Protein backbone atom coordinates (compact mmCIF):
# COMPACT_ATOMS: atom_id res chain seq x y z
CA UNK A 1 0.00 0.00 0.00
CA UNK A 2 1.78 3.00 -1.16
CA UNK A 3 -1.02 5.42 -0.50
CA UNK A 4 -2.09 5.81 3.12
CA UNK A 5 -4.23 8.77 4.02
CA UNK A 6 -3.88 10.29 7.42
CA UNK A 7 -6.79 9.23 9.50
CA UNK A 8 -7.65 10.91 12.72
CA UNK A 9 -7.06 8.92 15.91
CA UNK A 10 -10.17 7.71 17.68
CA UNK A 11 -10.63 6.37 21.16
CA UNK A 12 -13.04 3.55 21.78
CA UNK A 13 -13.93 2.08 25.20
CA UNK A 14 -14.89 -1.60 25.61
CA UNK A 15 -16.87 -2.79 28.58
CA UNK A 16 -14.63 -3.66 31.51
CA UNK A 17 -13.29 -7.18 31.95
CA UNK A 18 -13.35 -8.56 35.47
CA UNK A 19 -10.25 -10.46 36.50
CA UNK A 20 -9.90 -12.29 39.75
CA UNK A 21 -6.77 -13.00 41.72
CA UNK A 22 -7.34 -15.81 44.16
CA UNK A 23 -5.54 -15.90 47.48
CA UNK A 24 -5.99 -18.89 49.77
CA UNK A 25 -5.52 -18.83 53.53
CA UNK A 26 -5.55 -21.98 55.68
CA UNK A 27 -8.50 -22.42 57.97
CA UNK A 28 -8.30 -25.18 60.55
CA UNK A 29 -11.34 -27.40 60.65
CA UNK A 30 -11.54 -30.07 63.35
CA UNK A 31 -12.87 -33.33 62.02
CA UNK A 32 -13.79 -35.91 64.62
CA UNK A 33 -13.39 -39.45 63.26
CA UNK A 34 -14.58 -42.11 65.69
CA UNK A 35 -12.68 -45.42 65.61
CA UNK A 36 -14.21 -48.64 66.86
CA UNK A 37 -11.81 -51.43 67.83
CA UNK A 38 -13.26 -54.93 67.66
CA UNK A 39 -11.25 -57.61 69.42
CA UNK A 40 -11.95 -60.97 67.84
CA UNK A 41 -11.01 -64.06 69.83
CA UNK A 42 -10.47 -67.36 68.05
CA UNK A 43 -9.76 -70.84 69.41
CA UNK A 44 -6.81 -72.43 67.66
CA UNK A 45 -5.91 -76.07 68.34
CA UNK A 46 -2.30 -76.49 69.47
CA UNK A 47 -1.01 -80.05 69.92
CA UNK A 48 0.36 -80.80 73.36
CA UNK A 49 2.03 -84.22 73.42
CA UNK A 50 1.91 -86.29 76.57
CA UNK A 51 4.20 -89.32 76.71
CA UNK A 52 3.91 -92.35 78.98
CA UNK A 53 7.02 -94.29 79.85
CA UNK A 54 7.13 -97.86 81.09
CA UNK A 55 10.21 -99.67 82.30
CA UNK A 56 11.03 -103.37 82.56
CA UNK A 57 13.77 -105.13 84.45
CA UNK A 58 15.38 -108.00 82.60
CA UNK A 59 17.99 -110.30 84.00
CA UNK A 60 20.91 -111.07 81.72
CA UNK A 61 23.45 -113.76 82.46
CA UNK A 62 27.06 -113.24 81.60
CA UNK A 63 28.77 -116.31 80.22
CA UNK A 64 32.42 -116.86 80.70
CA UNK A 65 34.56 -118.47 78.02
CA UNK A 66 34.65 -121.74 79.98
CA UNK A 67 30.88 -121.97 80.27
CA UNK A 68 30.49 -121.30 76.51
CA UNK A 69 32.77 -124.25 75.76
CA UNK A 70 30.80 -126.42 78.16
CA UNK A 71 27.51 -125.45 76.52
CA UNK A 72 28.74 -126.06 73.01
CA UNK A 73 30.05 -129.46 74.10
CA UNK A 74 26.73 -130.25 75.75
CA UNK A 75 24.85 -129.28 72.59
CA UNK A 76 27.07 -131.49 70.52
CA UNK A 77 26.37 -134.47 72.81
CA UNK A 78 22.59 -133.96 72.68
CA UNK A 79 22.67 -133.68 68.89
CA UNK A 80 24.69 -136.93 68.71
CA UNK A 81 22.19 -138.67 70.96
CA UNK A 82 19.30 -137.45 68.80
CA UNK A 83 20.98 -138.65 65.62
CA UNK A 84 21.57 -142.13 67.18
CA UNK A 85 17.92 -142.46 68.18
CA UNK A 86 16.81 -142.00 64.59
Secondary structure, DSSP 4 states (H G I P E B T S, - for coil): -------------PPPPP------------------------------------------PPPPHHHHHHHHHHHHHHHHHHHHH-
